[in-house]
Amino acid sequence: MIANPHVASFLDLAEKVNDAGLMRRCYGFYWRRILFWTLSIIGVLIGVALLGDSWWQLIFAVLLGLAMSQLGFISHEAAHQEIFLSRKWNEWTSRVIAGLFIGLSYGWWVDKHGRHHANPNKERSDPDVGSGVFSLTPENTDKRTGLAAKLARYQGWYFLPLLPFEGFSLHFSSVKAILTAPRIRHRWAEILFVGIRLICIPVYLFIVLPFWVALAFIFVQTLVFGLLLGGAFAASHIGMPTVPHDVKLDFLRRQVHMSRNIRGNRVVHFLMGGLQYQVEHHLFPRTPRPNLPALQKLVREHCAHHRIPYSETTLGEAYGIIIRYLNQVGLRNHDPYTCPLVLQYRG
């Protein structure tokens, strides 16, 4: 007998999801997108050579950043075993796309992202809320002193201007991991893939373009990539309740309370790459993207029946919440975003 009613209710929900066929693979959906976006990158690079010396090349830079972000979403889905039944097919699809077309380390990312899924927004467990440029939890804010503490008071206002630079951060972290991390599977394959992407494309650009045009191209492309990919992931969790490291929560409420869905039109859904269904993705991370709208109906009904708060906002509202949250955390204001479950368990 299961003591926690929320554990039992999640098992009931999982059975409904399986019975509805929502875990069924969607090969056509993913093959079309993999083919389209990889050919798009090749087409952009051919277009760069044909256009030659022109500042209109920055349009191609934007398109390349867009294609990279879309392939980033597909790599993310393959890493979650969403595309193929075979684990090896998923792993190598994610590894090749991430390394060869984007310049990111699959081994570094999958370890980091797996720990995030296990404990979203939990201090000392979720690497995405660890101490960095931004202080994302009260615990991290309390550790800051001097200039870092003063800057944290305004961090909400410089979050958006710095967000595009996430692309540079991802590349740097990937290179550092594949060269120095103690446990990276298929390290030499990753070094080859990431090296080809981060060396060959810049060399190609400097060969076919004047120096400053090539430099601007690389800069703009990386900014667009960082903004689109980082922005989609940031909208899903920042500003949701955080959990102290010593609190244990059941899986269902841990995932729902800490995640935020994004509603909007087709353009918003395209830019979010499936992450607009973040609650459903965290509950059933192997669900293919085309099945998420149907899954959302089941999850929303389940949460309403069990009186579990279900968060969904527009993209603009989400970023408004993020800015306010970051500023309040920076001011060492702990109360507004404390998880209600934590208050319940601690009295």
C-alpha positions in Angstrom: 0.0 0.0 0.0 1.3 3.5 -0.9 1.1 5.9 2.0 1.4 9.1 0.1 -1.8 9.8 -1.9 0.1 11.9 -4.4 2.4 9.0 -5.3 -0.6 6.8 -5.9 -2.4 9.5 -7.9 0.7 9.9 -10.1 0.7 6.1 -10.8 -2.9 6.4 -11.9 -2.0 9.3 -14.2 0.9 7.4 -15.7 -1.4 4.5 -16.5 -3.9 6.9 -18.3 -1.0 8.4 -20.3 0.2 5.0 -21.4 -3.4 3.8 -22.2 -3.9 6.9 -24.4 -0.8 6.0 -26.4 1.0 9.3 -25.6 4.4 7.6 -25.3 4.2 6.3 -28.8 7.2 7.4 -31.0 6.6 10.1 -33.7 9.3 9.3 -36.2 8.0 11.3 -39.1 7.8 14.5 -37.0 11.5 14.3 -35.9 13.0 13.0 -39.2 11.4 15.9 -41.1 12.8 18.4 -38.6 16.2 16.9 -38.4 16.5 16.9 -42.2 15.1 20.4 -42.6 17.3 22.1 -40.0 20.5 20.3 -40.9 20.0 21.2 -44.6 19.2 24.8 -43.5 22.6 25.1 -41.8 24.3 23.7 -45.0 22.2 26.1 -47.1 23.1 29.1 -44.9 26.8 28.3 -45.3 26.5 28.0 -49.1 24.5 31.3 -49.1 27.3 33.0 -47.2 29.9 32.0 -49.9 27.5 33.2 -52.7 26.7 36.5 -51.1 30.4 37.4 -50.3 31.5 40.7 -48.9 28.3 42.3 -47.5 26.9 43.3 -44.2 23.7 41.5 -45.3 25.6 38.5 -44.1 24.2 39.2 -40.6 20.8 38.0 -41.8 22.5 34.6 -42.5 24.0 34.9 -39.0 20.5 35.2 -37.5 19.2 32.3 -39.5 22.2 30.1 -38.5 21.5 31.0 -34.8 17.8 30.1 -35.3 18.7 26.8 -36.9 21.1 25.9 -34.1 18.5 26.7 -31.5 15.9 24.4 -33.2 18.4 21.6 -33.4 19.2 22.2 -29.8 15.6 21.4 -28.9 15.8 18.2 -31.0 19.0 17.2 -29.3 17.4 17.8 -26.0 14.5 15.6 -26.9 16.8 12.8 -28.2 18.7 13.0 -24.9 15.4 12.4 -23.1 14.8 9.2 -25.2 11.8 10.8 -26.9 12.7 10.1 -30.6 13.7 6.5 -30.9 12.9 3.3 -29.0 16.6 2.5 -29.0 18.6 4.2 -26.2 21.8 4.1 -28.4 20.0 5.7 -31.3 18.8 8.5 -29.1 22.1 9.0 -27.4 24.1 9.2 -30.6 21.5 11.4 -32.3 21.8 13.8 -29.5 25.6 13.6 -29.3 26.0 14.2 -33.1 23.5 17.0 -33.3 24.8 18.8 -30.1 28.5 18.4 -31.0 28.7 18.6 -34.8 25.9 21.1 -35.6 25.8 23.2 -32.3 29.1 22.9 -30.6 27.9 21.5 -27.3 29.0 18.5 -25.3 26.3 15.9 -24.9 28.1 14.2 -22.0 28.4 17.5 -20.0 24.8 18.6 -20.8 23.0 15.3 -20.1 24.6 14.9 -16.7 23.8 18.5 -15.8 20.2 18.3 -17.2 19.5 15.0 -15.5 20.3 16.4 -12.1 18.1 19.3 -12.8 15.1 17.0 -13.7 15.7 15.0 -10.5 15.5 18.1 -8.3 14.2 21.2 -10.1 14.8 24.4 -8.2 16.3 22.6 -5.2 19.2 24.3 -3.6 22.5 22.3 -3.7 20.9 19.7 -6.0 19.8 21.5 -9.2 22.8 22.8 -11.0 20.7 25.3 -12.9 20.1 27.3 -9.7 23.7 27.0 -8.6 25.8 30.1 -7.9 26.9 32.0 -11.0 26.5 35.4 -12.6 22.9 35.5 -11.2 21.8 34.6 -7.7 18.8 32.4 -8.4 18.0 31.2 -4.8 18.0 32.9 -1.3 20.8 30.6 -0.2 23.1 31.8 -3.0 22.3 35.4 -2.2 23.2 35.0 1.4 26.7 33.8 0.4 27.4 37.0 -1.6 29.3 39.9 -0.1 30.7 43.2 -1.3 30.2 44.2 -4.9 28.6 40.9 -5.8 25.9 41.4 -3.2 25.3 45.0 -4.3 24.9 44.0 -8.0 22.5 41.2 -7.0 20.0 43.8 -6.0 19.5 44.8 -9.6 20.1 41.5 -11.3 16.6 41.3 -12.6 17.3 44.4 -14.8 20.5 43.0 -16.4 19.2 39.5 -16.8 17.7 40.1 -20.3 20.7 42.0 -21.7 23.0 39.2 -20.6 20.8 36.4 -21.7 22.1 36.3 -25.3 25.6 35.7 -24.0 24.4 32.3 -22.8 25.6 30.9 -26.1 29.2 31.8 -25.3 28.8 30.3 -21.9 27.4 27.0 -23.2 30.3 26.6 -25.7 32.9 27.4 -23.0 31.4 25.0 -20.5 31.2 22.3 -23.2 34.9 22.6 -24.2 36.0 22.7 -20.5 34.0 19.6 -19.7 35.2 17.4 -22.6 38.8 18.4 -21.9 38.9 18.2 -18.1 35.8 16.4 -16.7 36.7 13.0 -15.2 33.8 11.1 -16.7 32.8 11.9 -20.2 31.7 8.9 -22.3 33.0 8.8 -25.8 35.3 11.7 -25.0 37.2 11.6 -28.3 34.1 11.5 -30.4 32.8 14.6 -28.6 36.2 16.3 -29.0 36.0 15.6 -32.7 32.4 16.8 -33.1 32.7 19.9 -31.0 36.1 20.7 -32.5 34.7 20.5 -36.1 31.8 22.8 -35.2 33.8 25.4 -33.2 36.9 25.5 -35.4 35.9 24.7 -39.0 32.9 27.0 -39.3 34.8 30.1 -38.0 37.7 29.2 -40.3 35.3 28.9 -43.2 33.8 32.3 -42.4 37.2 34.0 -42.2 38.2 32.4 -45.5 35.1 33.5 -47.5 34.4 36.9 -45.7 36.4 39.9 -44.7 37.7 39.8 -41.2 35.3 42.2 -39.5 32.3 40.8 -41.4 33.2 37.2 -40.3 33.8 38.3 -36.7 30.4 40.1 -36.6 28.8 37.0 -38.2 30.1 34.7 -35.4 29.2 37.2 -32.7 25.6 37.8 -33.9 25.0 34.1 -34.6 26.1 33.1 -31.1 24.0 35.8 -29.5 20.9 34.7 -31.4 21.5 31.1 -30.5 22.0 32.0 -26.8 18.9 34.2 -26.7 16.6 31.6 -28.3 17.8 28.5 -26.5 18.6 30.1 -23.2 15.4 32.2 -23.2 13.2 29.1 -23.8 14.8 27.2 -20.9 14.9 30.2 -18.6 11.1 30.9 -18.9 10.3 27.5 -17.5 11.6 27.6 -14.0 13.1 30.9 -12.8 10.7 32.6 -10.5 8.9 29.4 -9.5 9.3 28.3 -5.9 12.7 27.1 -4.7 13.2 24.3 -2.3 15.8 24.1 0.5 18.3 21.3 0.2 17.0 19.4 3.2 13.3 19.1 2.2 12.0 16.0 0.4 8.9 16.2 -1.8 7.0 13.6 -3.7 7.7 13.4 -7.5 4.3 14.7 -8.7 4.2 17.9 -6.7 8.0 18.5 -6.9 7.7 18.7 -10.7 4.4 20.6 -11.0 5.1 23.2 -8.3 8.6 24.1 -9.7 7.6 24.3 -13.4 5.8 26.8 -15.6 4.1 26.4 -18.9 4.0 29.1 -21.6 0.9 29.7 -23.6 0.8 31.7 -26.8 0.4 31.6 -30.6 2.2 29.4 -33.1 5.2 31.7 -33.2 5.7 31.4 -29.4 5.3 27.7 -29.6 7.8 27.5 -32.4 10.4 29.5 -30.5 9.9 27.5 -27.3 10.6 24.2 -29.1 8.2 22.1 -27.0 9.3 23.6 -23.7 6.1 25.5 -23.5 4.8 22.3 -22.0 7.3 22.2 -19.2 5.1 20.7 -16.5 4.2 17.8 -18.7 7.8 17.4 -19.9 9.0 17.2 -16.3 6.4 14.6 -15.4 6.8 12.5 -18.5 10.2 13.5 -20.0 10.1 10.7 -22.7 6.8 12.0 -24.2 7.4 13.1 -27.9 6.7 16.7 -28.6 3.6 16.1 -30.8 1.9 14.3 -28.0 2.4 17.0 -25.4 -0.9 19.0 -26.1 -3.0 15.9 -25.5 -0.8 15.1 -22.4 -1.4 18.6 -21.1 -5.2 18.0 -21.0 -4.7 14.9 -18.8 -2.2 16.6 -16.5 -4.3 19.7 -16.1 -7.4 17.8 -15.2 -5.4 15.6 -12.8 -3.9 18.7 -11.0 -7.3 20.4 -10.8 -8.9 17.2 -9.3 -6.1 16.9 -6.7 -5.9 20.7 -6.0 -2.3 21.0 -7.1 -1.4 24.5 -8.4 -0.7 24.4 -12.2 1.2 27.3 -13.6 0.8 28.7 -17.1 1.5 32.2 -18.3 2.3 34.1 -21.5 6.0 34.5 -22.4 5.8 38.2 -21.4 4.2 37.5 -18.1 6.9 34.8 -17.4 9.7 37.3 -18.0 8.0 39.9 -15.8 7.9 37.3 -13.0 11.5 36.4 -13.6 12.7 40.0 -13.4 10.8 40.7 -10.2 11.9 37.4 -8.7 15.6 38.0 -9.4 15.4 41.5 -7.9 13.7 40.3 -4.8 16.1 37.4 -4.3 18.9 39.9 -4.8 17.5 42.0 -2.0 17.6 38.9 0.3 13.8 38.8 0.3 13.1 35.1 0.9 9.3 35.0 1.5 7.4 35.7 -1.7 8.7 32.7 -3.6 9.0 30.0 -0.9 7.4 26.8 -1.9 4.0 26.4 -0.1 4.9 22.7 0.4 8.0 23.7 2.4 5.9 25.9 4.6 3.5 23.0 5.1 6.2 20.5 6.1 8.1 22.9 8.3 5.0 24.3 10.0 
